[in-house]
Amino acid sequence: TEEVALKILFPDGKSTFQVGEPIPLELRFSASKSSAYWMTTRNYDRSGRLDIEHFEVTPPGRDPLKDYFTGGAFFGGGLGGSTMLQPKPYVFNRDLNEWVALEKPGRYTLKVVSHRITQGKDYYATKPAPVESNELALEIVKTDPAWERSSIDQAMSILEEAKPDEKSRDKAVRS
């Protein structure tokens, strides 16, 4: 049988983060054989948030953007494509902080449930095939004030540049 998989990992192997520190994730989608599973490759929605993945953290954290997304009228949609899943993983990079704020020191577990996969030989004749990831353990520790000040200073320095490159600017804004 053909199997579809979603593996999540911390890209640099680090699993301990300070309160407020960005928590980068890789979401790796693959199938043991090609031709049975399709995946939407959309990364955004016109509303600003693509709710195609659900980040399940135990104990639960707070959705940092809940008030923003429940407080107004938004139009969904946006450009995107699809691809047939292959044995070689298709990788998305995410910051967990955009979906879950972990504001208390402690140990947490994370898994992701994705609804971007469909099953069928033809993309237009597919049925949903939600997939659940492996579970990751992470630890949140108290914020070191020196680290916090340094992070803010670095971000502000980049944002104050006349023309920062887009990647650096985006990282500074997220920080």
Disulfide bonds with the S-S distance in Angstrom:
none
